[in-house]
């Protein structure tokens, strides 16, 4: 039964002993969210993180003009979390919302701390995940300044094609920092480029 568990895809046997897996995996609780449910709302403190087993989730903030701006997308296998709120124990400025019905595996902050301090391999994976998250955020922040909108869309298309296929253009446009109209034009240009190259 343990071998078939979804979390065995996350905590791989090459990195964790059987004993460690039998300690870690039962600490997670399976949670289902319906489309539009909130995993986290602005002003709350992040007390959990979730591994996505199915579905899609996004994080967003409300700007000074009241616009809803997407900050990230999450799909199968991703950790859904506001790292800053989780570790610094302060209220989040983001909202995290299900875009589809979702199945997630939830770990509470206190349990995370217990595992982090008692199992070295869990600690190392946690550090690696946090560092990768930082690098990804840094890469996006530089791209928003240095890359043209079309390049940003192509990067997203190459890195997360499942997002392009399953998420509304409105959310993708705000994530890329452009209007719906600009995104439609870019998609048309790319489609035409592909047609002429074929």
PETA-V422014 format. One record per run of one state. SS is the DSSP state (alpha for helix, beta for strand, coil for the rest). FROM is the first residue (numbers start at 0). LEN is the number of residues. Records with the same first field share a line. If there is no record, write none. Layout:
BEGIN
SS->FROM-LEN ; FROM-LEN
END
This chain:
BEGIN
coil->0-1 ; 4-1 ; 9-8 ; 27-1 ; 33-4 ; 40-4 ; 45-2 ; 54-2 ; 62-5 ; 74-4 ; 80-2 ; 88-2 ; 91-3 ; 98-3 ; 118-1 ; 146-2 ; 159-1 ; 166-2 ; 176-3 ; 197-1
alpha->1-3 ; 5-4 ; 17-10 ; 82-6 ; 108-10 ; 119-27 ; 148-11 ; 160-6 ; 168-8 ; 179-18
beta->28-5 ; 37-3 ; 44-1 ; 47-7 ; 56-6 ; 67-7 ; 78-2 ; 90-1 ; 94-4 ; 101-7
END
